Amino acid sequence: MLRTAPERFESPEWVRISMASAIVLRFRSGRFSRDFPFGGINLLLQYEDGCRSDCAYCGLARTRPGTYTEKSFIRVDWPLVSTDDLVERMARYESALTRLCISMVTHGRAYADTCEIIRRIRRRVQTPLSVLVAPPTLTRERLQHFKDLGADMIGVGLDAVTESLFRRLRTDVPAGGLRWSNYWQVISWGREVFGPWKVNCHTLVGLGESDRDLVELFVRLRDRQIYAYLFSFNPEPDSRMGLHPKAPLTRWRRIQLVKFLVETEGFGMEHFRFHEDGTLAAIAAPRALVEQAVSSGLPFLTNGCPGADGRPGCTRPYGSYRPSEPFRDYPFVPTPEDLQVIRAQLALDEILPSPATTPAGGPVPSRPPELG
């Protein structure tokens, strides 16, 4: 049953789950602002001393005020539940589930506890399972063990998309000690172990990177058959970046569209023009092709690992915005009314000359599976 967090109630016997997961599994009452199918269950490891990392923007940061159990993660409450109770609920409601994800934290026990939680889940539940890994705790052999136990995908929370930003926000901070090279090593191992389109990198828009930085990363990952998952930076109160502004909606929408064109239509750096400061200036492509992408609504879906049917399985409602705020990403295909709002936010006429003179690029070496 759902409980408040007493002392020493830690993983693997206890985990935290997102509020959306708690609602779907009937641990908490509540409803979403719109009705839509939701089956992505997110778990977070639980320790009394919390995550040992101290990223400047993260709600779980070691030096952020409050106890670990009181801290939010991507500005969402994560209730504490018994792991065995959770597995029982997942087994009971498995027909409605589409994807499970275990989020590790940087902690000395995280690897062993993640393995134990995977074992308990796999005894009762066969829904596809991802692990959002903590690179400092892992080796290639440990990644292989996750796969052997039943995980079919991994995610890596790169977040900061350039080495300079990574160093400033994740290393040169109190108690910081993460390494850019270690994260990329784990990404490479993950690609070797899990295969094409089975590894994803979480990227945060709004930490201080340029549009060019993001597009270069999208192309780099696409060429290695690795997904880039987009999150919009949403400041956590009392974190060191608690007063840092979010990316404007127009910029966010354009980045969503650009990533879709890179991953799905094979666009490369040659299809984009940038101002001197790295801001997107133009998309050099036939307008009809870009309009078709926008009309599909797919670029604006929440990025998440697919379910068994290939459609989005992890949709994390409110991961990038509050329920009272405009949608940043959609956990369902946007309606025609939503698309009117999205088009106004995109302001495509500013970046899409008509008629465009540069055609879209060739196909990706191996296209990702359809996600919508």
C-alpha positions, 0 to 999 in steps of 0.5 A, a space after each residue: 500500500 501507499 505510505 509516507 516515507 519512514 526512515 530506512 525504507 529503501 530500495 530494493 524493498 521500496 521504490 518511488 513512482 511518478 504521480 501518474 503511475 500512482 494514479 494508473 495503478 490505483 495507489 492514488 486517486 486523481 485524473 489527467 486534464 484530458 482523458 487518454 490511454 496511459 500505460 507507462 509506469 516510472 520507478 525511481 530508486 529510493 535511498 535515505 541519503 539520496 542521489 550522490 550527484 549534485 546537478 545544478 538543475 535537478 530536483 534530486 540534487 544532493 545539496 537542494 534543501 529538504 530530505 530525499 523523499 521530500 524532493 520532486 523529480 522533474 517537478 513531479 511528486 514521486 510517492 513511496 511504495 513497497 516494491 512487492 505491492 507495486 509488482 502486484 499492481 502491475 501484474 493486476 493491471 498488466 493488460 493496460 501497461 505499455 512500458 516500464 522504466 526504472 530510473 537509477 540514481 548515483 548511489 553505491 547500491 543502485 546497480 545491485 538493487 536495480 537488478 533485484 527489482 528487474 528480477 521481481 518484475 520479470 517474475 510476474 510482468 512481461 511488459 517491455 522494460 527500460 532502465 534509465 541508467 546512472 553511468 558512474 555505477 556501470 560497466 559493459 558487463 553490467 549493461 549486459 546483465 540488465 539485458 540478460 535479466 529482461 531489460 530491452 532498452 536503456 536511457 542515458 540522462 545526458 541532459 547537457 548537450 555540450 561538454 562545456 555545459 556538462 562540466 559547468 552544470 554537472 561537474 563544477 558544482 558542490 559534490 559534482 563528479 560526473 564525467 562527460 567521457 564516462 557518459 559517452 562510454 556508457 552510450 557506446 556500450 549500450 549501443 553495442 549491447 542493446 542494438 540499434 534504436 534501443 538506446 536513448 539520450 535524454 536532452 534538456 532544452 534551455 540549459 544554455 545550449 544553442 540550437 546548433 548544439 542540439 541539432 549537431 547532437 541529433 545528427 550524431 545520435 541518429 547516425 549511430 541509430 540512437 534516439 534523442 529524447 527531448 525534455 524542456 528545462 523546467 526550473 525546480 524551486 530552490 535548485 541552483 537553477 531555480 530562477 533560470 528561465 525556461 526556453 520560449 515556446 517558439 524555440 521549443 516547438 522548433 527544436 521538436 520539429 527539427 529533431 523529428 526531421 533529423 530522425 524521421 526524414 533524414 535531414 542533416 546539418 546542411 538542411 539548417 541555417 543558423 545565426 552567428 549565435 547558433 540560433 536556428 535561422 531557417 530550414 532549407 527544405 520543401 515547405 510541403 514536406 515540413 507542413 506534412 510533418 507538422 500536420 501529423 502532430 508527431 513531432 510534438 509527442 512526448 519522447 519515450 520508449 515504445 511499447 510492444 506495438 512500436 507506438 509510444 509506450 512511455 508518455 510521462 504527462 507533465 514531465 516538462 510543464 505543470 498541469 496549469 501551463 500550456 502543453 510543451 509535449 503531448 502524451 497523445 496525438 495533438 487534436 486539430 485544435 492543438 495543432 492550431 496552437 502549435 502552428 502559432 507557436 512555431 511561427 514557421 514563416 520566419 524560418 521556412 522560406 516559400 518556396 524553399 530551394 533546397 530539397 530534403 536530404 536522403 534517407 537515414 542509414 537505417 530508419 527508426 521504427 515508427 512511433 505513431 
